[in-house]
Amino acid sequence: MKKKHKIPKIFLISSPSGGGEDSVIEGLKKHVQFNRVITTVTRPKRKGEKMGKPYYFVNEKRFKKLIDDKQFIEWARVYGDFRGCTKGEIKRLLKINKPIIWKVDWQGVVTIKKLFPKSISIFIAPPSYQELEKRLIARGSDTLEEIKKRKQFTKRWLTKKRIYDHIVPNPNRKLKETVKKISSIIRAHINA
């Protein structure tokens, strides 16, 4: 009799731009072993980024071809750029028996929860919208025009907290505490 493959736990990490998702995910590496979904995006690379770290970078024409070929599990247009997870990426990760960290926006949470109802969604709550703006300006990788474009989407996002299983505040200068709280949530679900 063939042994049934156990599906690893899937954790959806979500927050508006500037909320701290990437910093939290990086910090989790010290506390939990996991594989990270590599999202395909059409936005330009930022300083320090390269293909596959932390995204697969493609142009809009290629992305739309992947949509037409039904290659995405989920995708959305976010802040004017396309982003999504290919079926091939998630198949790759499901073969490995390690928890999966999947960074997504609120639209992705809704879609993925339908496909993987046992996935656990964690919202990293920023202190305020004004603080998000300050963080984005301080980060220095977005123009003021790009930050303005994010405003409406971010305000809408902040009204979607009820779709999440866990909400973890990420106050200024408390990243280590935020990471510890999220790693505790992840470990609790892994051990359940």
Sequence and secondary structure as in RCSB ss.txt:
>XXXX:A:sequence
MKKKHKIPKIFLISSPSGGGEDSVIEGLKKHVQFNRVITTVTRPKRKGEKMGKPYYFVNEKRFKKLIDDKQFIEW
ARVYGDFRGCTKGEIKRLLKINKPIIWKVDWQGVVTIKKLFPKSISIFIAPPSYQELEKRLIARGSDTLEEIKKR
KQFTKRWLTKKRIYDHIVPNPNRKLKETVKKISSIIRAHINA
>XXXX:A:secstr
         EEEEE  TTSSHHHHHHHHTTT   EE  EEE S   TT EETBEEEE  HHHHHHHHHTT EEEE
EEETTEEEEEEHHHHHHHHTS S EEEE  HHHHHHHHHH TT EEEEEE S HHHHHHHHHHH SS HHHHHHH
HHHHHHHTT GGG SEEEE  TT HHHHHHHHHHHHHHHHH 
